[in-house]
Amino acid sequence: GLLECRCCRYLRTARACCQLVGALLAALVLVCSSVSYGSPGGYTGVPSLGGIYYYQYGGAYSGFSGADGEKARQLDQRFYLLKLPIARAAMAVGGSLMVFSCLLILAGVVRLPWHFPAWLILECILDTVVAIGLVPALYYFFHHLQEAYNSSVCKEREQLYQSKGYQGFRCSLHGAEIAAGLLGCVAVMAYLLSAGLAVKGYRTVCKLKQKPGQV
């Protein structure tokens, strides 16, 4: 089939599979990070969805009105602005890693490592740098998120919603943020494995070039 094509045979290799996994993980990190970026959230953000969400979380409740409603709106907006920089940074990292992995796959498909074996050494270095760089990036991600959740804005927002009987606005990491962190940890291992496979590929290419009859 398609994978029997000379240009696409690379996709059957372990290194290509590892790079495809890296691209998928980066895309998932991008999606999970966008949850915090897309909407101010909270009570004032949900009714804009319309339909059943409006009646379940907005129009069917009369808990917020007047000053309380305005205060909830302001707290939602301030909390959203607290999380916005880290959400943007996480999305930028996820998008950059996805492009990086796709470029490595493209280089393998056009057989760049075969024509220029030194590319595999560069690939190994880049994979290692990315893997090591993700460690402080993950620390930065969780550290700044925790700062936002420990802020007075979040605490006041949580108390306001709880006083009206609304749940789900606790000052703690939510599922998408935890998933983004876990995916980042798996990506570290994927890029380290890809670096090791690049070294192995370099040795294989050098051996084959020394013995053309085995190519």
C-alpha positions in Angstrom: 0.0 0.0 0.0 1.0 3.6 0.6 3.7 2.6 3.1 5.4 0.5 0.4 6.2 3.7 -1.5 9.9 4.5 -1.5 9.3 7.9 0.0 6.9 6.6 2.7 8.9 3.6 3.9 10.4 5.8 6.5 7.0 6.0 8.2 7.3 2.3 9.1 10.5 2.9 11.1 10.7 3.1 14.9 12.0 6.7 14.7 9.1 7.8 12.5 6.6 6.3 14.9 8.3 8.0 17.8 8.1 11.3 16.0 4.4 10.8 15.1 3.8 10.1 18.8 5.6 13.4 19.6 3.4 15.3 17.1 0.2 13.8 18.5 1.3 14.6 22.1 2.1 18.2 21.1 -1.3 18.5 19.4 -3.1 17.2 22.6 -1.1 19.7 24.8 -2.2 22.5 22.4 -5.9 21.4 22.7 -5.8 21.0 26.5 -4.0 24.3 27.0 -6.7 26.1 24.8 -9.3 25.2 27.4 -8.0 27.9 29.7 -7.5 30.4 26.8 -10.8 30.2 25.0 -13.3 31.7 27.4 -13.4 33.7 30.6 -15.5 30.8 31.9 -17.5 30.7 35.1 -21.1 31.8 35.5 -20.8 34.8 33.1 -19.2 32.7 30.4 -21.5 29.7 30.3 -24.8 31.4 29.4 -23.2 32.6 26.1 -23.1 28.9 25.0 -26.9 29.0 24.7 -29.4 26.1 24.7 -29.3 23.6 27.5 -26.2 25.2 29.0 -27.9 28.5 29.4 -30.9 26.9 31.3 -28.8 24.6 33.4 -26.1 27.1 34.5 -27.5 30.6 33.7 -31.1 31.5 32.9 -32.7 28.9 35.2 -30.9 30.4 38.2 -31.6 33.6 39.9 -28.7 33.4 42.4 -26.7 36.2 40.7 -28.4 39.5 40.1 -27.5 43.1 40.4 -24.3 43.7 42.4 -23.6 40.0 42.8 -23.8 39.4 39.1 -21.4 42.3 38.3 -19.0 41.1 41.0 -19.0 37.6 39.5 -18.4 39.0 36.1 -15.4 41.0 37.3 -13.9 38.1 39.3 -14.3 35.8 36.2 -12.5 38.3 34.1 -9.7 38.9 36.5 -9.1 35.2 37.1 -9.1 34.6 33.4 -6.4 37.3 32.9 -4.3 35.7 35.6 -4.3 32.4 33.7 -4.1 33.9 30.3 -0.2 34.2 30.0 0.5 30.6 31.1 -2.3 29.4 28.7 -0.7 31.3 25.8 2.7 30.0 26.7 1.5 26.4 26.8 -0.3 26.8 23.5 2.9 28.2 21.9 5.0 25.3 23.2 2.5 22.8 22.0 2.2 24.4 18.6 6.0 24.7 18.2 6.6 21.1 19.2 4.0 19.9 16.7 5.6 21.8 13.9 9.1 20.6 15.0 7.9 16.9 15.0 6.3 17.3 11.6 9.5 18.8 10.1 11.5 15.8 11.4 9.0 13.5 9.8 9.2 15.4 6.5 13.0 15.2 6.6 12.8 11.5 7.0 10.3 11.0 4.2 12.5 12.9 1.7 15.4 10.8 2.9 17.5 13.7 4.1 19.3 11.5 6.8 20.4 9.1 4.0 21.9 11.9 1.9 23.3 13.8 4.8 24.0 11.5 7.8 25.1 14.4 9.9 21.5 15.4 10.0 20.8 12.5 12.4 23.4 13.9 14.9 21.7 17.3 14.7 18.3 15.6 15.1 19.6 13.8 18.2 20.9 17.1 19.7 17.6 18.9 19.0 15.5 16.1 20.5 17.7 16.1 23.6 17.5 19.9 24.0 13.7 19.8 23.6 13.3 16.9 26.1 15.5 18.7 28.7 13.8 22.1 28.0 10.4 20.6 28.6 11.3 19.8 32.3 11.6 23.5 33.4 8.7 24.3 31.1 6.5 21.9 33.0 7.6 23.4 36.3 6.9 26.9 35.0 3.4 25.7 33.8 2.3 24.2 37.2 4.1 26.9 39.3 2.3 29.8 37.7 -1.0 27.9 37.5 -0.8 27.2 41.3 0.0 30.9 41.9 -3.2 31.8 40.0 -5.2 29.3 42.1 -3.7 30.5 45.3 -4.4 34.2 44.5 -7.0 36.2 46.5 -9.0 36.6 43.3 -9.5 32.9 43.0 -10.4 32.5 46.7 -12.9 35.3 46.6 -14.4 33.9 43.4 -14.7 30.4 44.9 -16.4 31.8 48.0 -18.9 33.8 45.9 -19.9 30.8 43.8 -20.2 28.5 46.8 -22.4 31.0 48.6 -24.9 30.7 45.8 -24.7 26.9 45.7 -22.6 26.6 42.6 -20.0 23.9 42.5 -17.1 23.3 40.2 -15.3 26.6 40.8 -12.7 25.4 43.3 -9.2 26.8 43.3 -7.5 23.7 42.1 -6.1 22.3 38.8 -8.8 21.1 36.5 -8.7 18.0 34.3 -7.4 19.6 31.1 -4.5 21.3 32.9 -3.5 18.0 34.6 -3.7 16.2 31.3 -1.5 18.9 29.6 1.1 18.3 32.3 1.0 14.5 32.0 1.2 14.7 28.2 4.2 16.9 28.6 5.9 14.3 30.8 5.2 11.6 28.2 6.6 13.9 25.5 9.9 14.2 27.4 10.3 10.4 27.2 9.2 10.3 23.6 11.8 12.9 22.5 14.6 11.2 24.5 13.7 7.9 22.8 13.7 9.7 19.5 17.2 11.0 20.3 18.5 7.5 21.0 17.0 6.2 17.8 18.6 9.0 15.8 22.0 7.9 17.1 21.2 4.3 16.1 20.1 5.5 12.7 23.3 7.4 12.2 25.4 4.3 12.9 23.2 2.2 10.5 23.5 4.7 7.7 27.3 4.9 8.1 27.6 1.1 7.9 25.4 0.9 4.8 27.3 3.6 3.0 30.5 1.7 3.7 29.0 -1.4 2.1 26.9 -0.3 -0.9 26.1 -3.9 -1.8 23.9 -4.2 1.3 21.8 -1.1 0.5 
